[in-house]
Amino acid sequence: MLWKFIFQVIPVLAWCFALMFGIWPLKLRRTAFLAFTAVLAVCFGKFAFFALAGGDAFVPDLPPGVIWTYGGLYGAAMFFAAFAFAARLLDLPFALARRPVTVRTKRVRAVALALLAAAVATWGMYEGVRMPDVTRVEIAWDELPPSFDGYRIVHLSDLHCSTAARRGRIERIVARVNALDADLVAITGDFVDGRVADRGHDLAPLADLKARDGVVGCTGNHEAYWEWPAWWDRFHRWKVDILSEGAPRVIRRGGDALAVGGLTDPAFRGHRAPPSPARDAFADAPANAFRILLFHRPLTAEIGAAAADVRLQLSGHTHGGAFPVIHWLVARANEGHVRGLYEFAQGRFLYNSPGTGQWAGFPLRLFNPAEITEITLRRRRRDA
């Protein structure tokens, strides 16, 4: 896959940047230069080590502590390469003014940048693995049926249950969700990285999720990578209703109806396959039902969410952009949607979860905590 190739090439390029801009200017002796080169090679060799020692470059069969620790070393090396490149750019005006920065200053600065990179990576790893807090959001519509005023949906996304995020983490998330006593729990894809035989026990606490109208979900791109038919059967046994085209969940309160539809992630049809149109999710929904769409990717224009009369779309996929700079790239690939609440058309909203878990292949978060989202639907007062 292209994305796997990219994740293998990036650390090689970053290693070259770290040597060129961070180590070479220090004019070290040969032995010291080779030693630092080897240390950086080890830090940037995370995916190779995972593949050799754990059997998979992205989901290795290794203890969680090993996975997260190596992720922190890899992150520190990446930040050092970026900081060193920025420092070299700042040196250019001094060089042009014929007052170059001394080697001694560069060496002191390199130590400071290495310590800063380690501190930032440690913080990022902590943000990536700590338990998510609850974020509460209220959204109001004129059209919300009166019976659903105050209806509460707990939204989870991107749990990424794996060798790095096992049963204990899932149990704690389930306990926090159940304490909210929601009307509905909605999970927008990327449940798991691994086969049923390996990760079924770890993800099994999902069967304990409680909500008055049950638990619904949709597929993410990662479900397409891990024997989906077997997982679908397991989710069915756990009473997690995976919604797809033409099969919405209709929830009734007296004469009022709320239709929750879902779209299958386009990864199931190929990397470049376009997603299904949003209207396909509501083929059998009552005409007057208030429509909520679950779709893993935060795309609204591409799927025609407004034309399909979707009032609220719940998505994930972006992990909130992970951290600054990456955030901008993620936005460009997702119609500008990265995390939080967006009004994509008048009276039509997208809530894009930053994720409730974290993929082991990209474990850092900065200024971007994971979350459990409690969304309360409100009927706007006519005189407001």
C-alpha positions in Angstrom: 0.0 0.0 0.0 1.1 3.6 -0.7 0.7 4.7 2.9 2.9 1.9 4.2 5.6 2.9 1.7 5.4 6.5 2.8 5.8 5.6 6.4 8.9 3.6 5.5 10.5 6.4 3.4 9.8 9.3 5.8 12.2 8.1 8.6 15.0 7.6 6.1 14.6 11.1 4.8 14.3 12.4 8.4 17.5 10.6 9.3 19.3 12.3 6.4 18.0 15.7 7.6 19.1 15.0 11.2 22.6 14.2 10.0 22.9 17.0 7.5 21.5 19.8 9.6 21.9 18.5 13.1 25.2 16.5 13.3 27.4 17.4 10.4 27.7 21.1 11.3 29.1 20.2 14.7 32.4 19.0 13.1 32.8 16.1 15.4 35.5 13.5 15.3 34.9 10.5 13.2 34.1 8.2 16.1 31.7 10.6 17.7 30.0 11.3 14.3 29.5 7.6 13.7 28.2 7.1 17.2 25.5 9.8 16.8 24.7 8.5 13.3 24.1 5.0 14.8 22.0 6.4 17.7 19.8 8.3 15.2 19.6 5.2 13.0 18.3 3.2 15.9 15.7 5.9 16.8 14.5 6.2 13.2 14.5 2.4 12.8 11.2 1.9 14.7 9.2 0.4 11.8 12.1 -1.9 10.8 12.5 -3.1 14.4 8.8 -3.7 14.8 8.7 -5.7 11.6 11.7 -7.8 12.6 11.0 -8.3 16.3 7.3 -8.0 16.4 6.3 -9.5 13.0 4.5 -6.3 11.8 5.9 -2.8 11.2 2.7 -1.1 12.4 1.0 -3.6 14.8 3.9 -5.5 16.3 3.4 -8.4 18.7 5.4 -6.7 21.5 4.6 -5.4 25.0 2.8 -2.1 25.1 5.7 -0.5 27.0 8.1 -1.4 24.3 5.8 0.0 21.6 5.2 3.3 23.3 8.8 3.7 24.4 10.1 3.2 20.9 7.4 5.5 19.6 8.8 8.2 22.0 12.3 7.7 20.8 11.2 7.9 17.2 9.2 11.0 17.9 12.2 12.6 19.6 14.4 11.9 16.6 11.8 13.3 14.2 11.5 16.5 16.3 15.3 16.8 16.5 15.5 16.7 12.7 12.8 19.4 12.3 14.4 21.6 15.0 17.9 21.2 13.5 16.6 22.2 10.0 14.9 25.3 11.5 18.1 26.2 13.3 20.1 26.0 10.1 17.7 28.3 8.4 18.1 30.8 11.2 21.9 30.6 10.7 21.6 31.8 7.1 21.4 35.6 7.8 24.5 35.4 10.0 26.4 33.6 7.2 25.3 36.2 4.7 26.5 38.9 7.0 29.8 37.1 7.3 29.3 36.5 11.0 28.8 32.8 11.0 27.6 31.0 14.2 30.6 29.3 15.9 30.9 25.6 16.1 30.9 25.8 19.9 27.5 27.6 19.8 26.2 25.0 17.4 27.2 22.2 19.7 25.5 23.8 22.7 22.5 24.5 20.6 22.4 20.8 19.4 22.3 19.6 23.0 19.5 22.0 23.8 17.5 21.0 20.8 18.0 17.3 21.6 16.7 17.9 25.1 13.8 19.9 23.8 12.9 17.2 21.2 13.0 14.6 24.0 10.7 16.7 26.2 8.2 17.4 23.4 8.1 13.7 22.4 7.6 12.6 26.0 4.7 15.0 26.4 3.3 13.9 23.1 3.5 10.3 24.1 1.7 11.0 27.3 -1.1 12.9 25.5 -1.3 9.9 23.0 -1.7 7.2 25.6 -3.6 8.8 28.5 -7.2 8.1 29.1 -9.5 10.5 27.2 -11.6 13.1 29.0 -15.3 13.8 28.3 -16.0 16.7 26.0 -19.6 18.0 26.1 -21.2 19.6 23.1 -24.8 21.0 22.6 -26.2 21.5 19.1 -29.6 23.2 18.4 -32.0 23.0 15.5 -35.4 24.4 14.7 -36.3 21.1 13.0 -35.4 18.7 15.9 -38.5 16.7 16.8 -39.8 17.8 20.3 -39.4 14.3 21.7 -35.7 14.3 21.0 -34.9 17.6 22.8 -32.2 16.7 25.2 -31.3 13.4 23.5 -27.7 12.5 24.3 -25.3 10.6 22.0 -21.9 9.5 23.2 -19.5 9.5 20.3 -16.4 7.4 20.2 -14.0 7.0 17.3 -10.6 5.5 16.4 -10.3 3.2 19.4 -7.5 1.3 17.6 -7.4 -1.6 20.0 -4.1 -3.4 19.3 -1.1 -4.8 21.0 -0.4 -1.3 22.2 -3.9 -0.6 23.5 -5.3 -3.7 25.1 -8.3 -4.8 27.2 -7.6 -2.7 30.3 -7.8 0.5 28.2 -11.0 -0.6 26.5 -12.5 -1.5 29.9 -11.7 2.0 31.3 -13.3 3.7 28.3 -16.4 1.6 28.6 -16.7 2.5 32.2 -16.5 6.2 31.5 -19.1 5.9 28.7 -21.5 3.9 30.9 -21.2 6.5 33.6 -22.7 9.1 31.2 -25.9 7.1 31.0 -26.5 8.0 27.3 -29.4 7.5 25.0 -27.2 6.2 22.2 -23.6 5.3 21.8 -22.1 5.8 18.3 -18.7 4.6 17.2 -17.3 5.9 13.9 -14.8 3.3 12.8 -11.2 2.1 13.3 -12.2 -0.1 16.2 -9.2 -2.4 16.0 -5.8 -3.3 14.5 -5.5 -7.1 14.5 -7.3 -10.3 13.9 -10.2 -11.6 15.9 -8.1 -14.5 17.3 -5.5 -12.0 18.6 -7.6 -9.0 19.6 -11.1 -10.4 20.3 -10.5 -10.7 24.0 -9.1 -7.1 24.2 -12.0 -5.5 22.4 -14.7 -7.7 24.1 -15.6 -5.0 26.8 -17.5 -3.3 24.0 -20.2 -5.8 24.8 -20.7 -4.1 28.2 -21.5 -0.7 26.7 -24.9 0.6 27.9 -27.3 3.0 26.3 -31.1 3.2 26.2 -31.2 2.9 22.4 -28.1 0.7 22.1 -24.8 0.9 20.4 -24.3 1.7 16.7 -21.2 2.1 14.6 -19.8 2.2 11.1 -16.6 0.8 9.5 -13.3 2.7 9.3 -10.5 2.1 6.9 -8.6 -0.1 9.3 -11.5 -2.6 9.4 -10.8 -3.2 5.8 -7.3 -4.5 6.7 -8.3 -7.1 9.3 -10.6 -10.0 8.3 -13.8 -7.9 8.5 -16.3 -10.7 8.1 -15.1 -12.3 11.3 -15.1 -9.0 13.1 -18.6 -8.2 11.8 -19.9 -11.5 13.3 -18.2 -10.6 16.7 -19.7 -7.1 16.7 -23.1 -8.6 16.1 -22.6 -10.9 19.1 -21.6 -7.9 21.2 -24.8 -6.1 20.1 -22.8 -3.3 18.3 -25.0 -2.6 15.3 -22.7 -1.8 12.3 -24.7 0.4 10.0 -24.2 0.5 6.3 -25.9 1.6 3.1 -29.7 1.0 3.1 -30.0 -0.1 6.7 -30.5 2.8 9.0 -31.5 2.5 12.7 -34.8 4.2 13.3 -35.5 5.4 16.8 -39.0 6.5 17.7 -40.4 8.6 20.5 -44.2 8.6 20.0 -44.9 10.1 16.6 -41.3 11.5 16.2 -38.5 9.6 14.5 -34.7 9.8 14.4 -32.9 7.9 11.7 -29.2 7.0 12.2 -27.6 5.9 9.0 -24.0 4.7 8.2 -21.7 4.5 5.2 -19.1 1.8 4.6 -15.6 3.2 4.4 -14.4 3.4 0.8 -11.2 1.4 1.8 -13.4 -1.7 1.4 -13.6 -1.0 -2.3 -10.0 0.1 -2.9 -7.7 3.0 -1.9 -9.0 5.4 -4.6 -12.6 4.4 -4.5 -15.0 7.3 -4.0 -17.4 7.0 -1.0 -21.0 6.2 -1.4 -23.4 9.1 -1.4 -25.0 10.0 1.9 -28.5 9.4 0.6 -27.7 5.6 0.4 -27.5 5.5 4.1 -31.2 6.4 4.5 -32.8 4.4 1.7 -35.3 2.9 4.1 -35.7 5.8 6.5 -39.0 7.5 7.2 -39.3 10.6 5.1 -39.9 12.9 8.1 -37.1 11.4 10.3 -34.4 13.6 11.7 -31.2 12.3 10.0 -27.9 11.6 11.7 -25.1 10.0 9.6 -22.1 8.0 10.8 -19.2 8.1 8.3 -15.6 7.5 9.4 -14.2 10.2 7.1 -15.1 13.8 7.8 -16.3 14.4 4.2 -19.5 16.2 3.7 -19.4 17.8 0.2 -18.0 14.7 -1.5 -20.8 12.5 -0.2 -23.6 15.1 -0.6 -24.5 15.2 3.1 -26.6 18.4 2.7 -28.5 17.1 -0.3 -29.3 14.0 1.7 -30.9 16.1 4.4 -28.3 15.1 7.0 -28.7 17.3 10.1 -25.7 15.9 12.0 -22.8 13.8 10.7 -20.4 12.1 13.2 -16.9 11.3 11.9 -13.4 10.6 13.0 -10.3 9.4 11.0 -8.1 12.5 11.4 -7.0 12.0 15.0 -7.4 15.7 15.3 -4.4 16.3 13.1 -2.0 14.8 15.7 0.0 18.0 16.1 0.7 21.4 14.5 2.0 21.3 10.9 0.5 17.8 10.4 -2.8 19.5 11.3 -2.6 21.6 8.1 -1.9 18.6 5.9 -4.8 16.6 7.4 -7.1 19.6 6.8 -6.3 19.7 3.1 -7.1 16.1 2.7 -10.5 16.3 4.6 -12.3 19.3 3.2 -10.8 21.4 6.0 -12.3 19.3 8.8 -9.8 18.2 11.5 -11.5 18.1 14.9 -14.6 19.6 16.6 -17.9 21.1 15.4 -18.4 22.4 11.9 -21.5 23.8 10.2 -21.1 22.6 6.7 -24.4 24.1 5.5 -27.0 26.1 7.3 -28.5 24.1 10.1 -26.3 21.0 9.2 -23.4 20.0 11.4 -20.4 17.8 11.4 -18.8 16.7 14.6 -15.3 15.3 13.9 -13.9 13.4 16.8 -10.1 13.6 17.4 -10.3 10.0 18.4 -10.8 8.1 21.6 -7.6 6.0 21.1 -4.4 6.2 19.2 -2.9 4.2 16.4 0.5 2.7 17.4 2.0 3.6 14.1 1.6 7.3 14.8 1.3 7.6 18.6 2.1 11.3 19.4 -0.4 14.1 20.1 0.3 17.7 20.9 -2.3 20.3 21.9 -4.8 17.7 20.7 -6.1 15.4 23.4 -8.2 12.4 22.7 -11.8 12.5 23.8 -15.1 10.8 24.6 -17.7 13.2 23.2 -21.2 13.6 24.7 -23.4 15.4 22.2 -26.8 16.7 23.4 -29.4 17.5 20.7 -31.5 20.6 21.4 -34.6 22.0 19.9 -34.2 25.7 19.4 -36.9 27.8 20.9 -38.8 29.6 18.2 -38.5 33.0 20.0 -34.8 32.6 20.5 
